[in-house]
Amino acid sequence: VSASLQDIIRQHLEVYGDMKEFADKVRIQINDTHPAFIIAELMRVLTNDHEHKFEEAFEIVKEVCSYTNHTVLKEALEEWDINHIKEILPAQYHMVERLNYMFCSQLRSKYPNDEEKVRRMSIIEGGKIKMAHLAIVGSHKVNGVAALHTDIIKEKLFKDFSEMMPEKFVNVTNGVTQRRW
Protein backbone atom coordinates (compact mmCIF):
# COMPACT_ATOMS: atom_id res chain seq x y z
CA VAL A 1 0.00 0.00 0.00
CA SER A 2 2.90 2.36 0.61
CA ALA A 3 4.18 2.11 -2.96
CA SER A 4 0.67 2.59 -4.37
CA LEU A 5 0.06 5.58 -2.11
CA GLN A 6 3.39 7.15 -3.05
CA ASP A 7 2.44 6.80 -6.71
CA ILE A 8 -1.02 8.28 -6.13
CA ILE A 9 0.44 11.27 -4.31
CA ARG A 10 3.20 11.74 -6.91
CA GLN A 11 0.63 11.79 -9.72
CA HIS A 12 -1.65 14.12 -7.77
CA LEU A 13 1.21 16.57 -7.13
CA GLU A 14 2.24 16.46 -10.81
CA VAL A 15 -1.27 17.46 -11.86
CA TYR A 16 -2.34 19.81 -9.03
CA GLY A 17 0.95 21.00 -7.52
CA ASP A 18 -0.13 20.64 -3.90
CA MET A 19 -2.34 18.56 -1.60
CA LYS A 20 -5.13 21.11 -1.12
CA GLU A 21 -7.60 19.26 -3.39
CA PHE A 22 -6.45 15.72 -2.55
CA ALA A 23 -9.72 14.73 -0.83
CA ASP A 24 -11.73 16.10 -3.77
CA LYS A 25 -9.66 14.49 -6.52
CA VAL A 26 -8.59 11.07 -5.18
CA ARG A 27 -10.56 7.93 -4.34
CA ILE A 28 -9.00 4.76 -2.96
CA GLN A 29 -11.05 1.56 -3.00
CA ILE A 30 -10.05 -0.89 -0.26
CA ASN A 31 -10.96 -4.29 -1.70
CA ASP A 32 -11.18 -6.61 1.30
CA THR A 33 -9.07 -6.38 4.43
CA HIS A 34 -5.50 -6.92 3.22
CA PRO A 35 -5.03 -3.37 1.79
CA ALA A 36 -6.78 -1.69 4.76
CA PHE A 37 -3.43 -0.56 6.14
CA ILE A 38 -3.55 2.19 3.48
CA ILE A 39 -5.55 4.10 6.11
CA ALA A 40 -2.64 4.08 8.59
CA GLU A 41 -0.12 4.84 5.85
CA LEU A 42 -2.15 7.75 4.46
CA MET A 43 -2.55 9.11 8.00
CA ARG A 44 1.22 8.88 8.48
CA VAL A 45 1.97 10.61 5.17
CA LEU A 46 -0.56 13.39 5.71
CA THR A 47 0.59 14.14 9.27
CA ASN A 48 4.35 13.64 8.85
CA ASP A 49 5.06 14.64 5.24
CA HIS A 50 2.28 17.16 4.58
CA GLU A 51 1.89 18.66 8.08
CA HIS A 52 -1.82 18.06 8.57
CA LYS A 53 -3.16 17.88 12.10
CA PHE A 54 -4.29 14.38 13.08
CA GLU A 55 -8.02 15.15 13.03
CA GLU A 56 -7.76 16.99 9.70
CA ALA A 57 -5.79 14.09 8.19
CA PHE A 58 -8.44 11.65 9.38
CA GLU A 59 -11.20 13.63 7.66
CA ILE A 60 -9.21 13.51 4.42
CA VAL A 61 -8.63 9.76 4.80
CA LYS A 62 -12.34 9.11 5.36
CA GLU A 63 -13.26 11.17 2.30
CA VAL A 64 -10.72 9.37 0.10
CA CYS A 65 -11.21 5.74 1.20
CA SER A 66 -14.08 3.30 0.64
CA TYR A 67 -14.20 -0.33 1.75
CA THR A 68 -15.66 -3.34 -0.06
CA ASN A 69 -16.05 -6.46 2.04
CA HIS A 70 -15.71 -9.61 -0.06
CA THR A 71 -16.42 -12.33 2.48
CA VAL A 72 -18.43 -12.94 5.62
CA LEU A 73 -16.17 -15.79 6.77
CA LYS A 74 -14.46 -14.88 10.05
CA GLU A 75 -11.25 -16.65 9.08
CA ALA A 76 -10.92 -14.37 6.03
CA LEU A 77 -11.31 -11.16 8.05
CA GLU A 78 -7.68 -10.41 8.75
CA GLU A 79 -6.43 -9.65 12.24
CA TRP A 80 -2.79 -8.61 12.51
CA ASP A 81 -0.65 -9.17 15.60
CA ILE A 82 0.15 -5.79 17.20
CA ASN A 83 3.61 -6.85 18.38
CA HIS A 84 4.61 -7.74 14.83
CA ILE A 85 3.22 -4.49 13.44
CA LYS A 86 4.85 -2.42 16.21
CA GLU A 87 8.19 -3.95 15.31
CA ILE A 88 8.09 -3.59 11.51
CA LEU A 89 5.79 -0.54 11.08
CA PRO A 90 5.96 1.51 14.30
CA ALA A 91 4.80 4.81 12.79
CA GLN A 92 1.79 3.21 11.11
CA TYR A 93 0.97 1.28 14.29
CA HIS A 94 1.01 4.57 16.19
CA MET A 95 -1.59 5.92 13.73
CA VAL A 96 -3.80 2.85 14.26
CA GLU A 97 -3.42 3.22 18.03
CA ARG A 98 -4.47 6.89 17.90
CA LEU A 99 -7.40 6.10 15.59
CA ASN A 100 -8.50 3.33 17.93
CA TYR A 101 -8.29 5.62 20.98
CA MET A 102 -10.30 8.31 19.20
CA PHE A 103 -12.91 5.84 17.95
CA CYS A 104 -13.29 4.08 21.32
CA SER A 105 -13.71 7.48 22.98
CA GLN A 106 -16.56 8.21 20.53
CA LEU A 107 -18.09 4.82 21.30
CA ARG A 108 -17.91 5.40 25.06
CA SER A 109 -19.56 8.77 24.60
CA LYS A 110 -22.36 7.32 22.46
CA TYR A 111 -22.75 4.09 24.49
CA PRO A 112 -21.65 5.11 28.02
CA ASN A 113 -22.60 1.87 29.76
CA ASP A 114 -21.72 -0.66 27.10
CA GLU A 115 -18.05 -1.66 27.33
CA GLU A 116 -18.90 -4.92 25.56
CA LYS A 117 -19.97 -2.96 22.47
CA VAL A 118 -16.79 -0.87 22.69
CA ARG A 119 -14.74 -4.09 22.83
CA ARG A 120 -16.63 -5.62 19.87
CA MET A 121 -16.17 -2.52 17.72
CA SER A 122 -12.61 -1.62 18.75
CA ILE A 123 -9.97 -1.60 16.01
CA ILE A 124 -7.43 -3.11 18.41
CA GLU A 125 -8.62 -5.95 20.61
CA GLY A 126 -6.99 -9.02 22.11
CA GLY A 127 -3.52 -8.09 20.85
CA LYS A 128 -4.74 -7.85 17.25
CA ILE A 129 -5.58 -5.12 14.76
CA LYS A 130 -8.96 -5.96 13.25
CA MET A 131 -8.41 -4.88 9.69
CA ALA A 132 -12.10 -4.81 8.74
CA HIS A 133 -12.79 -2.48 11.67
CA LEU A 134 -9.92 -0.23 10.56
CA ALA A 135 -11.38 -0.19 7.03
CA ILE A 136 -14.87 0.67 8.28
CA VAL A 137 -13.73 3.43 10.63
CA GLY A 138 -11.39 4.93 8.03
CA SER A 139 -13.78 4.90 5.06
CA HIS A 140 -16.71 7.03 4.02
CA LYS A 141 -18.61 4.11 2.45
CA VAL A 142 -18.77 0.35 3.07
CA ASN A 143 -20.37 -2.18 0.76
CA GLY A 144 -20.64 -5.85 -0.01
CA VAL A 145 -20.25 -7.35 -3.47
CA ALA A 146 -24.00 -7.73 -4.08
CA ALA A 147 -27.25 -6.57 -2.49
CA LEU A 148 -27.63 -9.77 -0.45
CA HIS A 149 -24.02 -9.57 0.72
CA THR A 150 -24.47 -5.93 1.76
CA ASP A 151 -27.59 -6.90 3.72
CA ILE A 152 -25.62 -9.63 5.53
CA ILE A 153 -22.79 -7.31 6.51
CA LYS A 154 -25.29 -4.67 7.70
CA GLU A 155 -27.54 -7.06 9.62
CA LYS A 156 -25.01 -9.58 10.95
CA LEU A 157 -21.29 -9.20 10.35
CA PHE A 158 -20.94 -5.46 11.07
CA LYS A 159 -24.29 -4.87 12.74
CA ASP A 160 -22.89 -2.63 15.50
CA PHE A 161 -21.17 -0.42 12.92
CA SER A 162 -24.23 -0.33 10.68
CA GLU A 163 -26.44 0.72 13.59
CA MET A 164 -24.01 3.46 14.60
CA MET A 165 -23.20 4.70 11.07
CA PRO A 166 -26.04 3.57 8.77
CA GLU A 167 -25.15 6.19 6.14
CA LYS A 168 -21.80 4.44 5.51
CA PHE A 169 -23.33 1.14 4.45
CA VAL A 170 -24.51 1.10 0.83
CA ASN A 171 -25.06 -1.47 -1.88
CA VAL A 172 -22.65 -0.96 -4.76
CA THR A 173 -21.34 -3.40 -7.34
CA ASN A 174 -17.69 -2.64 -8.08
CA GLY A 175 -17.58 -4.36 -11.46
CA VAL A 176 -15.15 -2.95 -14.00
CA THR A 177 -15.52 -3.76 -17.69
CA GLN A 178 -12.47 -4.10 -19.93
CA ARG A 179 -13.52 -1.08 -21.96
CA ARG A 180 -13.69 1.18 -18.90
CA TRP A 181 -10.53 -0.30 -17.44
C-alpha angles and dihedrals in degrees: 000000000000094000092046092048092048089053093048092051093044091053092045092051091048091055103034104022096223142032098255094106097034095114091048097047106036132067124181119195113207104207105199126327104297096078093042090104086078084086093062092042093049089048090052093048094046094048100038105031102028100032099235118156113249096252092046091049090051092054089052092048092051091049093049101042131071126177129218115193112210102184141031093203110117093216090060094052100093122230116186124207109248094214091057093047092046089054100046102027108024097158093050091045089053089055091051090048092052092046090050092049091049093046094046089050088055090048093050090050093050096039103028097173101037111086089157090063090047089052093048093050099039117119090218117044135148094005092304137104107229101218096196090055090050089050093049095046093045098046134076094214135029125192144165124228095259138012093265091048091050090051090052094051091047096045101035122002099044099014095138091052093045091051092049097041108021092160090065095060114081137154111246131155110217097201117150121198121214091245093056092041 
